[in-house]
C-alpha cells in the first residue's frame, strides 16, 4: 500500500510504496570541507523509510531508512507531542499546564534531544556506540541520523539463549555478557568527554550480528555489544550539579533499571548518600 504524502518533508514513493523522507538542513556530525559537505548532503538528504521498522526510543521515534546507495541507517525524530500528551506523559501539575508551561516543556524536550545528540557525538569512534552521521530536520522536527545496528537487543537475545523454562541464561554466557557490557560502560567513562548513559536496560543493549552470528559469539565466549538510546544520558562533569530538575526534568529511563535519581524529584545530597548512577 502506497503511503500518502505527509508534508513537504515526506513524499510517497509510488513505485515501491516506501515513504520518501527529506532530511533538511543536514549538518554532519564531524566537520567536513565545503565540497565534501555538499556531497554528504546529497547522499543523505533524501531517504527511504522502510515500513514496519518504527519504534519508540526515549525522546523520539526511530525508524530504519536507506539512501539511494542502499546504505541502511537509523533516523530518530523528536516526538511531536501535543499539550495534552505532554501534560499526561510528563506528569505536569494541573496548575502548570498553561501554554507557557507547555512551551517551556517543549523547550526542555528539544534541549534534551540536542543533548542526546551532543553526548553521542562526543563518543564517536567508539565501537560500543552507533556511528553518528548528522543532525537535521524532518517535517519541522529535529532528527538524528545514525548507524542502523544490525543485530538484536539483549532482551531478545537472552530469550534465545535461555537454557530453561524460567528464561535463565547459563552462567558462562551471563558472565561473558556482563564482562563485555562492563567493558562498554568503562569505555564510555574513559572517553575524553565521558558520558553517563543512565538507562542501561536489556532493550538498550544491542548484540551486533553483522560480523558474527549470536551462536558464534556464544561459542567464542565474547559478545559484540553496542549501547543505544542515549536519551537519558548526560555528560559526566564534576561541576554539573544535580542530574534532575524539579518541574522540567526530562526522564525516560526504564523503571526496573533506572538509577534512583531518575525516578524521583530532586533529592539534595543524593551524591553523598552513595546512590549509584
Buried (B, 14 or more C-beta within 10 A) or exposed (E): EEBEEBEEBBBBEEEEEBBBBBBBEBEBBEEBEEEEBEEBBEBBBBBBBBEEBBEEBBBBBBBBBBBEEEBBBBBBBBBEBEBEEBBEEBEBEEEBBEEEBBEBBBEBBBEBBBBBBBBBBBBEEBEBBBBBBBBBBBBEBBBBBBBBBEBBBBEBBBEEBBEEEEEEBEEEBEEBBEEBBEEBBEBBEEBEEBBBBBBBBBBBBBBBBEEBEBEEBBEEEBBBBBBBBBBBBBEBEEEEEBBBEEBBBBBBBBEEBBBEBBEEEBEEEBEEEEEEB
